[in-house]
Amino acid sequence: MTCLVCLLLLAVIMDLKSYKISNYLILTGVFTGFIFQYYEHGQAGISLCFFGMIMPIVILFPLFIIKALGAGDIKLLSVIGSYMGIIYVFKSIAAAFIIGAVMSLIYLIRYRQVFYRFHYLFCYIQTVISNFTGQEKTREGIKPYYDRKRDGNKGVIHFSIPILGAVLLQVILGIY
């Protein structure tokens, strides 16, 4: 568990500095997660590692498509899954989204962006629904919710922080 928390801390530092999480760190995490699972559970650890690693990708891929969640964040959750398995990573995802929502709400209140961001969200949802129901005939497909060139870094939270918080919360509560 200590190794996992250290990897997550390194990921947060990288994310804060560059808005990216190194693939080398991710590969190191998955590899050490595989070793950990094999050591703890033998042959069964291989499937625990694999399914724990794949589950975040399958569940969160739609959020990546619309750019609401970064690939590094999903891969970081896969590292957690490779270490701890599918149930633990599912709890981590849920806790990270709750922590992230609280962080976002604090940010929105602090910078007086609550009404603007909720209006933006409702307009975005309306556009997506219109595209799927055929009310608007466009060939552009789904536009990303967030575009760094268009939106800059304003309003962005580093989701690696809620991910780390989710794991630390589970460690403190003794859930593993």
Order of alpha helices (4+ residues) and beta strands (2+ residues): alpha-alpha-alpha-alpha-alpha-alpha-alpha-alpha
